[in-house]
Amino acid sequence: MKIMYFRACMKKIRNFCIIAHIDHGKSTLADRLLEFTGAVDERNAEAQLLDNMDLEKERGITIKSHAIQMEYTYKGEEYILNLIDTPGHVDFSYEVSRSIAACEGALLIVDAAQGIQAQTISNLYLALEHDLEIIPVLNKIDLPSAEPEVVKDQIIDLIDCKHEDIISASAKTGIGIEEILAAVIERIPHPEGDVDAPLQAMIFDSVYNTFRGIEAYFKIINGEIKKGQKVKFMATDMEYHADEIGALRLEQFPKKSLKAGEVGYIISGIKNATEVKVGDTITTVENPATESIKGFEEVKPMVFAGIYPVDTEDFEELRSSMEKLQLNDASLTYAPESSVALGFGFRCGFLGMLHMEIIQERLEREFNMTVITTVPNVSYYAYTRAGKKLEIHNPSDYPDPSILESVEEPFIRAQIITKTDFIGPVMTLCIAKRGEITNQVYLTTDRIELTFEMPLGEIVFDFYDKLKSVSKGYASFDYSPIEYRPSVLSKLDIMLNGDPVDALSALVHKTNSYTLGKKLCAKLKELIPRQQFDIAIQAAIGSKIISRETVKALRKDVTAKCYGGDITRKRKLLEKQKKGKKRMRQVGNVEIPQEAFLSVLKLDD
């Protein structure tokens, strides 16, 4: 009888997420759904309600996935809807993969004015891999520039659905919200699971609470979890008490128990960030599960950069800040490293440049840490003549070229969707970045999908910005890693007065090394303040100097008091000044401003 009741309850649960390209209206739609179902009253209603970071609201982007529970009555029956709003930017696609793993269905949002973009396609494929039920929604139909029929045809071509399956909506005005909720209940399957089986709950996110320790968010696949139960995290083999469990509403809603199919949170007084791993399985100690759930893939960082505290004394503080950040952002990886110029810090792995920027900003805002970020680079594989394979994340790890057999760099498959007017500039940009075109497909008469294979190292800096400027903002971009391919690399060293600055070193392709060395020297000449002595800025590849700039000394006019008279007196004063400058250069330190470390990214072609 009890089992029948639980199964009936499970049939009333729907777990779904919202996927789309950046700025197609995911967060606005989530706001309307919350208002319509009464999960939020008018007094608490605000734009981007689920985006709880100041950064998200300022930039108008979602960085973190957000889970929330809603209750909705449909045809006289109560349903529980668990919604997860996901980010749209390519750098946060890992967040999307985690959200998808906790759902049975997805709302695919497409902007009626912009049509299908690159990230729409990539997120859709992610959802289809997990066998999610897709509900297509045509958003922003109230815009004057909307082309609903054209975009509907694009959606039909993409997911092979019927014309009537597509829901026309406007998240801003509230058109179509009722139809969306009806489709969620009717078309998305309820979660499957066995209430009597041993507990298996998959952690899909976690956050750090200063007062209560770590809160883990999970979805129960099988079994039941009760408050006060002793639970075990299978990946770490650690045991805890379930001090509090509950549902994720606008505010946390504590419950006595949660059953198969439900999404909730657990607080068990965990203080150490390394004990909670996203993708881990929670089970009970008294009746443990035999195997853990196959979660989602391990995150693979794309871009590596050093993060150092401005003051070396703050190293431990930076370490604890990084731990807490990693808990909230599982796609961040870090390992300690040291630099001659900057002291102790961390070599961090990011998913992209925006991700790196966000991490830097979060460190400053949330943890009050001012940091210096070194030149970003990607990871390479080096093969020595002795047959050893080395993974290189940092230019200082690059071995001596004389012992190297070959070097491989990561390549990506880039999907660019743009208007046909901009094919020329987009191709020119990609070929300049050592890209090769592999495919082109006309989506409509005036929109084309271009596929390139290109090195990841070429796109991590300013590629996205340049793509937007050459296509006047119309191009959308998405990429996925494919393989490592042989390459010819050079290690570019920057020296100040003959001393190498390891934080400014970079691994670059041989064809780009001379131009980059020249640009970098010129840029540093602008940024480094003048001292009482000359500063020589040099770019070198091995022992060969390829570029030089000099920051001239600030000089006092020592001959000003000599009016006329013998030239030897003036010469004597100048020689004395020259010796003083030389002595000063030997003991003087060159102060490198913080902007210089990221100047490499701002180099204009």
C-alpha positions as CSV (number, residue, x, y, z in Angstrom):
1,M,0.0,0.0,0.0
2,K,2.8,2.3,1.1
3,I,4.8,1.5,-2.1
4,M,1.7,2.3,-4.3
5,Y,1.3,5.6,-2.6
6,F,5.0,6.5,-3.2
7,R,4.7,5.5,-6.8
8,A,1.7,7.7,-7.2
9,C,3.6,10.6,-5.7
10,M,6.5,10.0,-8.0
11,K,4.2,10.2,-11.0
12,K,3.4,13.8,-9.9
13,I,7.1,14.9,-10.1
14,R,8.6,16.5,-13.1
15,N,12.4,17.4,-13.3
16,F,13.3,19.7,-16.1
17,C,15.9,22.3,-17.1
18,I,16.0,25.2,-19.5
19,I,18.7,25.2,-22.2
20,A,19.5,27.8,-24.8
21,H,22.1,30.1,-26.3
22,I,23.3,33.0,-24.3
23,D,20.7,35.9,-24.1
24,H,17.8,33.9,-25.5
25,G,15.7,34.5,-22.4
26,K,16.2,31.5,-20.1
27,S,16.3,33.4,-16.8
28,T,13.4,35.7,-17.8
29,L,11.3,32.6,-18.6
30,A,12.3,31.0,-15.3
31,D,11.0,34.2,-13.6
32,R,7.6,34.0,-15.4
33,L,7.2,30.3,-14.4
34,L,7.9,31.1,-10.8
35,E,5.4,33.9,-10.8
36,F,2.8,31.9,-12.6
37,T,3.0,28.9,-10.2
38,G,3.0,31.2,-7.2
39,A,6.5,30.1,-6.1
40,V,7.3,33.8,-5.6
41,D,4.9,36.6,-4.7
42,E,4.7,40.0,-6.3
43,R,6.6,41.6,-3.4
44,N,9.7,39.5,-3.9
45,A,9.5,39.4,-7.7
46,E,12.5,40.9,-9.5
47,A,14.3,40.3,-12.8
48,Q,16.8,37.4,-13.0
49,L,15.3,36.1,-9.7
50,L,17.4,32.9,-9.6
51,D,20.7,34.7,-10.4
52,N,21.8,35.3,-6.9
53,M,25.3,36.6,-7.6
54,D,25.7,40.4,-8.1
55,L,28.0,39.5,-11.0
56,E,25.2,37.6,-12.8
57,K,22.8,40.5,-12.4
58,E,25.3,43.1,-13.6
59,R,26.4,41.2,-16.7
60,G,23.0,39.8,-17.4
61,I,24.4,36.3,-17.7
62,T,23.9,33.1,-15.7
63,I,27.1,31.7,-14.4
64,K,25.7,29.0,-12.0
65,S,22.9,26.6,-12.5
66,H,20.0,27.3,-10.1
67,A,17.5,24.7,-8.9
68,I,14.1,25.6,-7.6
69,Q,10.9,23.7,-6.7
70,M,7.4,24.8,-7.8
71,E,3.9,23.5,-7.1
72,Y,1.3,23.6,-9.8
73,T,-2.3,22.4,-10.1
74,Y,-3.1,20.9,-13.5
75,K,-6.6,19.5,-14.3
76,G,-7.4,19.3,-10.6
77,E,-4.2,17.4,-9.6
78,E,-1.2,18.8,-7.7
79,Y,2.2,18.4,-9.4
80,I,5.8,19.2,-8.1
81,L,8.0,20.8,-10.8
82,N,11.8,20.9,-10.2
83,L,13.3,23.5,-12.5
84,I,17.0,24.0,-13.1
85,D,18.0,27.3,-15.0
86,T,21.3,26.8,-16.8
87,P,24.0,29.1,-18.2
88,G,24.1,29.8,-22.0
89,H,27.7,30.8,-22.5
90,V,30.1,28.3,-24.0
91,D,32.5,28.6,-21.0
92,F,29.9,27.3,-18.6
93,S,28.7,24.3,-20.6
94,Y,29.9,22.1,-17.8
95,E,27.2,23.5,-15.6
96,V,24.7,22.6,-18.2
97,S,26.0,19.0,-18.4
98,R,25.5,18.7,-14.6
99,S,22.0,20.0,-14.7
100,I,21.0,17.7,-17.5
101,A,22.1,14.7,-15.5
102,A,19.5,15.6,-12.8
103,C,16.6,16.0,-15.3
104,E,14.2,13.9,-17.4
105,G,13.2,16.7,-19.8
106,A,14.4,20.1,-21.1
107,L,12.8,23.3,-22.5
108,L,14.8,24.3,-25.6
109,I,14.5,28.0,-25.9
110,V,15.1,29.7,-29.3
111,D,15.0,33.5,-29.9
112,A,12.4,34.3,-32.6
113,A,14.5,37.2,-33.8
114,Q,18.0,35.5,-33.8
115,G,17.1,31.9,-34.6
116,I,19.2,28.9,-33.8
117,Q,22.7,29.7,-32.6
118,A,25.8,27.5,-32.0
119,Q,25.3,27.0,-28.3
120,T,21.6,26.0,-28.9
121,I,22.9,23.1,-31.0
122,S,25.6,22.0,-28.6
123,N,23.3,22.1,-25.5
124,L,20.7,20.2,-27.5
125,Y,23.1,17.4,-28.3
126,L,24.1,17.2,-24.6
127,A,20.4,16.8,-23.7
128,L,19.8,14.2,-26.4
129,E,22.8,12.1,-25.2
130,H,21.0,11.8,-21.8
131,D,17.7,10.8,-23.6
132,L,15.8,13.9,-22.4
133,E,12.4,14.8,-23.7
134,I,12.8,18.1,-25.6
135,I,10.1,20.7,-25.6
136,P,10.9,23.4,-28.2
137,V,9.8,27.0,-27.1
138,L,9.9,29.9,-29.5
139,N,10.6,32.9,-27.3
140,K,10.4,36.7,-27.9
141,I,7.6,36.5,-30.4
142,D,6.5,40.0,-29.4
143,L,9.6,41.6,-30.9
144,P,9.1,43.6,-34.1
145,S,12.1,41.8,-35.7
146,A,10.8,38.3,-34.8
147,E,10.5,35.8,-37.7
148,P,8.4,33.0,-36.1
149,E,7.7,31.0,-39.2
150,V,11.3,31.0,-40.4
151,V,12.7,30.0,-37.0
152,K,10.0,27.3,-36.6
153,D,11.2,25.7,-39.8
154,Q,14.8,25.8,-38.4
155,I,13.7,24.1,-35.2
156,I,11.8,21.4,-37.2
157,D,14.9,20.7,-39.3
158,L,17.0,20.5,-36.1
159,I,15.0,18.2,-33.9
160,D,12.6,16.7,-36.4
161,C,9.4,17.6,-34.4
162,K,5.9,18.6,-35.6
163,H,4.9,22.2,-36.2
164,E,2.3,22.1,-33.5
165,D,4.9,20.8,-30.9
166,I,6.6,24.2,-30.9
167,I,5.2,26.5,-28.2
168,S,5.2,30.3,-29.1
169,A,5.9,32.4,-26.1
170,S,7.2,35.7,-24.8
171,A,8.8,35.4,-21.4
172,K,8.7,39.2,-21.0
173,T,5.0,39.6,-21.5
174,G,3.9,36.2,-20.2
175,I,2.5,34.8,-23.5
176,G,2.5,31.0,-23.6
177,I,3.5,30.3,-20.0
178,E,0.4,28.2,-19.3
179,E,1.1,26.1,-22.5
180,I,4.7,25.5,-21.4
181,L,3.6,24.2,-18.0
182,A,1.0,22.0,-19.6
183,A,3.6,20.6,-22.0
184,V,6.0,20.0,-19.1
185,I,3.4,17.9,-17.2
186,E,2.1,16.0,-20.3
187,R,5.3,15.5,-22.3
188,I,8.1,15.1,-19.8
189,P,8.2,11.6,-18.2
190,H,8.1,11.3,-14.4
191,P,11.3,10.0,-12.7
192,E,11.7,6.3,-12.5
193,G,13.1,4.8,-9.3
194,D,12.6,2.1,-6.6
195,V,11.6,3.5,-3.2
196,D,12.5,0.2,-1.5
197,A,15.9,-0.1,-3.0
198,P,19.0,1.1,-1.0
199,L,19.5,4.9,-1.2
200,Q,21.3,6.2,-4.3
201,A,21.4,10.0,-4.6
202,M,23.6,11.9,-7.1
203,I,25.2,15.2,-6.1
204,F,24.9,17.7,-8.9
205,D,26.0,20.8,-7.1
206,S,27.3,22.2,-3.8
207,V,27.6,25.6,-2.1
208,Y,29.6,26.8,0.9
209,N,27.6,28.4,3.7
210,T,29.8,30.3,6.2
211,F,27.6,29.3,9.1
212,R,26.4,25.8,8.3
213,G,29.3,24.4,6.3
214,I,28.8,22.7,2.9
215,E,25.3,22.2,1.4
216,A,25.1,19.5,-1.2
217,Y,22.3,19.5,-3.8
218,F,21.3,16.0,-5.0
219,K,18.7,14.1,-7.0
220,I,17.5,10.7,-5.5
221,I,17.6,7.9,-8.1
222,N,16.5,5.1,-5.8
223,G,15.5,4.7,-2.1
224,E,14.7,7.3,0.6
225,I,16.7,9.6,2.8
226,K,15.5,10.7,6.3
227,K,16.5,13.5,8.6
228,G,19.0,12.3,11.2
229,Q,20.1,9.3,9.2
230,K,23.7,8.3,8.9
231,V,24.8,8.7,5.3
232,K,27.9,7.8,3.4
233,F,29.5,9.6,0.4
234,M,30.7,6.8,-1.8
235,A,33.6,8.5,-3.7
236,T,35.4,9.6,-0.5
237,D,34.0,6.8,1.8
238,M,33.2,9.4,4.5
239,E,30.3,9.1,6.9
240,Y,28.0,12.0,8.1
241,H,24.8,12.7,9.9
242,A,22.0,14.1,7.8
243,D,21.4,17.1,10.1
244,E,19.0,18.7,7.7
245,I,17.4,17.7,4.4
246,G,14.8,19.5,2.4
247,A,13.5,20.8,-0.9
248,L,14.9,23.7,-2.8
249,R,12.3,26.4,-3.0
250,L,13.0,30.1,-3.2
251,E,14.3,29.6,0.3
252,Q,15.3,26.2,1.7
253,F,12.3,24.2,2.8
254,P,13.3,21.5,5.4
255,K,11.6,18.1,5.3
256,K,11.5,14.9,7.3
257,S,12.3,12.7,4.3
258,L,12.9,12.7,0.6
259,K,12.1,9.8,-1.8
260,A,13.1,8.6,-5.2
261,G,12.7,11.1,-8.0
262,E,12.9,14.1,-5.7
263,V,15.5,16.9,-5.8
264,G,16.8,18.4,-2.6
265,Y,19.7,19.5,-0.4
266,I,21.6,18.0,2.6
267,I,23.4,19.8,5.4
268,S,25.7,17.6,7.4
269,G,28.2,20.0,9.0
270,I,31.0,19.3,6.4
271,K,33.7,21.9,6.7
272,N,36.3,20.6,4.3
273,A,35.6,21.5,0.7
274,T,37.6,18.5,-0.6
275,E,35.1,16.0,1.0
276,V,32.3,16.8,-1.4
277,K,32.7,15.9,-5.1
278,V,30.1,16.8,-7.7
279,G,28.9,13.5,-9.3
280,D,29.4,11.5,-6.1
281,T,26.7,9.1,-4.8
282,I,25.1,9.4,-1.3
283,T,23.9,6.2,0.3
284,T,22.9,5.2,3.9
285,V,25.3,3.4,6.3
286,E,22.7,0.9,7.5
287,N,21.6,-0.3,4.0
288,P,24.3,0.9,1.6
289,A,24.1,0.7,-2.2
290,T,26.5,-1.8,-3.9
291,E,27.5,0.6,-6.7
292,S,27.6,4.3,-7.3
293,I,25.6,6.1,-10.0
294,K,27.4,6.8,-13.3
295,G,27.4,10.6,-13.1
296,F,28.7,13.0,-15.7
297,E,32.1,13.3,-17.3
298,E,35.1,14.8,-15.6
299,V,35.7,18.4,-16.3
300,K,38.6,19.2,-18.7
301,P,40.2,22.6,-18.3
302,M,41.0,24.4,-21.5
303,V,43.0,27.4,-20.4
304,F,45.7,27.5,-17.7
305,A,47.0,30.6,-15.9
306,G,48.8,31.4,-12.7
307,I,46.9,33.3,-9.9
308,Y,49.2,34.9,-7.3
309,P,48.4,37.1,-4.3
310,V,49.6,40.7,-4.5
311,D,51.1,40.3,-1.0
312,T,52.9,36.9,-0.6
313,E,51.7,36.7,3.0
314,D,48.1,36.2,1.7
315,F,49.0,32.8,0.2
316,E,47.1,30.7,2.8
317,E,44.1,33.0,2.6
318,L,44.1,32.6,-1.2
319,R,44.3,28.8,-0.8
320,S,41.2,28.7,1.5
321,S,39.3,31.1,-0.9
322,M,40.2,28.8,-3.9
323,E,38.8,25.8,-1.9
324,K,35.5,27.5,-1.3
325,L,35.3,28.7,-4.9
326,Q,36.0,25.2,-6.2
327,L,33.1,23.9,-4.1
328,N,30.8,26.3,-5.8
329,D,32.4,25.9,-9.2
330,A,33.5,22.3,-9.8
331,S,35.0,23.2,-13.2
332,L,37.9,25.1,-11.6
333,T,41.1,23.2,-11.0
334,Y,44.2,24.4,-9.2
335,A,47.6,23.3,-8.0
336,P,50.3,25.2,-6.0
337,E,53.2,26.6,-8.0
338,S,56.0,29.2,-7.4
339,S,57.4,32.0,-9.5
340,V,60.7,33.9,-9.1
341,A,58.9,37.2,-9.9
342,L,55.7,36.7,-8.0
343,G,56.4,34.2,-5.1
344,F,53.9,31.5,-4.2
345,G,50.6,31.0,-6.0
346,F,48.4,28.6,-7.9
347,R,48.4,27.2,-11.5
348,C,44.6,27.2,-12.3
349,G,42.7,25.5,-15.0
350,F,39.7,27.3,-16.5
351,L,37.1,26.4,-19.2
352,G,37.7,29.6,-21.1
353,M,38.7,33.3,-20.9
354,L,35.3,34.4,-19.5
355,H,35.5,31.7,-16.9
356,M,39.0,33.0,-15.9
357,E,37.7,36.6,-15.7
358,I,34.7,35.6,-13.6
359,I,36.9,33.6,-11.1
360,Q,39.2,36.6,-10.8
361,E,36.3,38.9,-10.1
362,R,34.6,36.5,-7.6
363,L,37.9,36.3,-5.7
364,E,37.9,40.1,-5.4
365,R,34.2,40.5,-4.5
366,E,33.4,37.4,-2.4
367,F,36.7,36.9,-0.6
368,N,38.3,40.4,-0.8
369,M,41.4,38.9,-2.5
370,T,43.4,41.1,-4.9
371,V,45.3,38.8,-7.3
372,I,47.7,38.9,-10.2
373,T,46.9,36.7,-13.1
374,T,49.7,35.6,-15.4
375,V,49.6,35.0,-19.2
376,P,47.0,32.3,-19.9
377,N,48.1,29.3,-22.0
378,V,46.7,25.8,-22.9
379,S,48.3,22.4,-22.1
380,Y,50.7,20.7,-24.5
381,Y,52.2,17.2,-24.8
382,A,56.0,17.1,-25.2
383,Y,57.8,13.9,-26.3
384,T,61.5,13.6,-25.4
385,R,64.1,11.6,-27.4
386,A,64.2,9.2,-24.5
387,G,60.6,8.3,-25.2
388,K,59.0,10.2,-22.2
389,K,55.7,11.9,-22.5
390,L,55.4,15.2,-20.6
391,E,52.2,17.3,-20.0
392,I,53.1,21.0,-20.0
393,H,50.7,23.5,-18.4
394,N,53.3,26.2,-17.7
395,P,56.0,27.7,-20.0
396,S,58.6,27.2,-17.2
397,D,58.0,23.4,-17.5
398,Y,59.0,23.5,-21.2
399,P,62.0,21.2,-21.7
400,D,65.2,22.1,-23.5
401,P,64.5,21.9,-27.3
402,S,67.6,19.8,-27.8
403,I,66.1,16.8,-25.9
404,L,62.7,17.2,-27.6
405,E,61.5,14.8,-30.3
406,S,58.1,16.4,-30.9
407,V,55.4,18.6,-29.4
408,E,51.6,18.2,-29.7
409,E,49.0,21.0,-29.1
410,P,45.2,20.6,-28.6
411,F,42.9,21.2,-31.5
412,I,39.2,22.0,-31.4
413,R,36.2,21.8,-33.7
414,A,34.7,25.2,-33.9
415,Q,31.1,25.8,-35.1
416,I,30.4,29.3,-36.2
417,I,26.9,30.3,-37.3
418,T,26.7,33.7,-39.1
419,K,25.0,35.7,-41.8
420,T,26.1,35.1,-45.3
421,D,27.3,38.7,-45.6
422,F,30.2,38.0,-43.1
423,I,31.5,34.7,-44.5
424,G,34.6,36.5,-45.9
425,P,35.8,38.3,-42.7
426,V,35.0,35.2,-40.5
427,M,37.0,32.9,-42.8
428,T,39.9,35.4,-43.0
429,L,40.0,35.6,-39.1
430,C,39.9,31.8,-38.7
431,I,42.6,31.1,-41.3
432,A,44.8,33.8,-39.7
433,K,44.4,31.7,-36.4
434,R,45.7,28.6,-38.3
435,G,42.2,27.2,-38.8
436,E,41.1,24.9,-41.5
437,I,37.5,24.8,-42.8
438,T,36.0,21.3,-42.8
439,N,32.4,22.0,-43.6
440,Q,29.8,24.6,-44.5
441,V,26.0,24.3,-44.4
442,Y,23.4,26.8,-45.4
443,L,20.8,26.8,-42.6
444,T,18.6,29.4,-44.5
445,T,19.3,31.5,-47.5
446,D,21.1,34.1,-45.4
447,R,22.5,32.0,-42.5
448,I,25.4,29.6,-42.7
449,E,27.1,27.2,-40.4
450,L,30.9,27.0,-40.8
451,T,32.9,24.3,-39.2
452,F,36.7,24.8,-38.6
453,E,39.4,22.7,-37.0
454,M,41.9,25.0,-35.3
455,P,44.4,25.1,-32.4
456,L,42.9,25.9,-29.0
457,G,45.9,28.1,-28.2
458,E,44.8,30.5,-30.9
459,I,41.3,31.1,-29.7
460,V,41.8,31.5,-25.9
461,F,42.8,35.1,-25.9
462,D,40.8,37.4,-28.0
463,F,39.2,35.2,-30.7
464,Y,35.6,35.6,-29.5
465,D,35.8,39.4,-29.3
466,K,37.3,39.6,-32.8
467,L,34.7,37.3,-34.2
468,K,32.0,39.5,-32.8
469,S,33.5,42.6,-34.2
470,V,34.1,41.2,-37.8
471,S,30.6,39.9,-37.9
472,K,29.0,43.0,-36.3
473,G,27.8,40.8,-33.4
474,Y,25.9,38.4,-35.6
475,A,28.2,35.4,-35.3
476,S,27.7,32.7,-32.6
477,F,30.5,30.4,-31.6
478,D,30.8,27.1,-30.0
479,Y,33.7,24.6,-29.7
480,S,34.5,21.1,-28.6
481,P,38.0,19.5,-28.2
482,I,38.9,16.9,-30.7
483,E,42.6,15.7,-30.4
484,Y,46.2,16.7,-29.9
485,R,48.2,17.2,-33.2
486,P,51.9,17.8,-33.9
487,S,53.1,21.4,-33.7
488,V,56.2,23.6,-33.7
489,L,56.4,25.7,-30.6
490,S,58.8,28.2,-29.2
491,K,59.2,29.4,-25.7
492,L,59.1,33.2,-25.7
493,D,61.0,34.7,-22.7
494,I,60.7,38.4,-21.6
495,M,63.8,39.8,-19.9
496,L,64.1,43.1,-17.9
497,N,67.7,44.2,-17.6
498,G,68.9,40.7,-18.5
499,D,66.7,39.0,-15.8
500,P,64.0,36.7,-17.2
501,V,60.4,37.4,-15.8
502,D,58.9,33.9,-15.7
503,A,55.4,35.2,-15.2
504,L,55.5,36.9,-18.7
505,S,56.8,33.8,-20.5
506,A,54.6,32.3,-23.1
507,L,54.5,29.2,-25.4
508,V,53.7,30.3,-28.9
509,H,53.7,28.8,-32.4
510,K,56.9,29.4,-34.2
511,T,55.2,31.5,-36.9
512,N,53.8,34.0,-34.3
513,S,56.8,34.2,-32.0
514,Y,58.6,37.2,-33.7
515,T,55.5,39.4,-34.1
516,L,54.3,38.6,-30.5
517,G,57.8,39.3,-29.1
518,K,57.9,42.7,-30.8
519,K,54.4,43.6,-29.7
520,L,55.0,42.6,-26.2
521,C,58.2,44.6,-25.8
522,A,56.4,47.7,-27.2
523,K,53.5,47.2,-24.9
524,L,55.7,46.8,-21.8
525,K,57.6,50.0,-22.8
526,E,54.3,51.9,-22.4
527,L,53.4,50.2,-19.1
528,I,56.6,50.1,-17.1
529,P,57.2,53.4,-15.3
530,R,60.5,55.2,-15.8
531,Q,63.2,54.7,-13.1
532,Q,66.5,56.5,-12.3
533,F,68.2,54.1,-14.7
534,D,67.7,52.7,-18.2
535,I,65.5,49.5,-18.3
536,A,66.2,47.2,-21.2
537,I,63.1,45.1,-22.2
538,Q,64.1,42.1,-24.4
539,A,62.2,39.3,-25.9
540,A,64.2,36.1,-26.4
541,I,63.7,32.6,-27.9
542,G,66.4,30.4,-26.2
543,S,69.6,32.5,-26.3
544,K,68.5,34.5,-29.3
545,I,67.2,38.1,-28.7
546,I,64.4,38.8,-31.2
547,S,63.3,42.3,-30.0
548,R,64.4,45.1,-27.7
549,E,63.0,48.3,-26.3
550,T,64.5,50.7,-23.8
551,V,62.7,52.6,-21.1
552,K,64.9,55.7,-20.8
553,A,66.1,56.9,-17.3
554,L,64.7,59.9,-15.6
555,R,67.7,62.3,-15.7
556,K,68.5,65.3,-13.6
557,D,70.2,68.1,-15.5
558,V,73.5,68.1,-13.6
559,T,75.1,70.6,-16.0
560,A,72.5,73.3,-15.4
561,K,74.6,75.2,-12.9
562,C,77.6,75.3,-15.3
563,Y,77.5,78.6,-17.1
564,G,80.1,78.7,-19.9
565,G,83.7,77.8,-18.9
566,D,85.6,74.6,-19.7
567,I,83.8,71.6,-21.3
568,T,85.8,69.2,-19.1
569,R,83.9,70.3,-16.0
570,K,80.6,69.4,-17.7
571,R,82.0,66.1,-18.9
572,K,83.2,65.3,-15.4
573,L,79.8,65.9,-13.9
574,L,78.1,63.7,-16.6
575,E,80.6,60.9,-16.1
576,K,79.9,61.0,-12.4
577,Q,76.2,60.8,-13.1
578,K,76.7,57.9,-15.5
579,K,78.6,55.9,-12.8
580,G,75.9,56.6,-10.3
581,K,73.2,55.4,-12.8
582,K,75.3,52.2,-13.4
583,R,75.6,51.5,-9.7
584,M,71.9,52.1,-9.2
585,R,71.0,49.7,-12.0
586,Q,72.9,47.0,-10.2
587,V,70.8,47.4,-7.0
588,G,67.6,48.8,-8.4
589,N,64.4,46.7,-8.8
590,V,62.1,47.1,-11.7
591,E,58.5,47.4,-10.5
592,I,56.2,45.7,-12.9
593,P,52.6,47.0,-12.8
594,Q,49.8,44.5,-12.6
595,E,48.4,45.5,-16.0
596,A,51.6,44.2,-17.6
597,F,50.8,40.6,-16.8
598,L,47.6,40.7,-18.8
599,S,49.0,43.0,-21.5
600,V,49.5,40.0,-23.7
601,L,45.7,39.7,-24.1
602,K,45.2,43.3,-25.1
603,L,47.7,43.3,-27.9
604,D,45.9,45.0,-30.9
605,D,46.7,43.6,-34.3
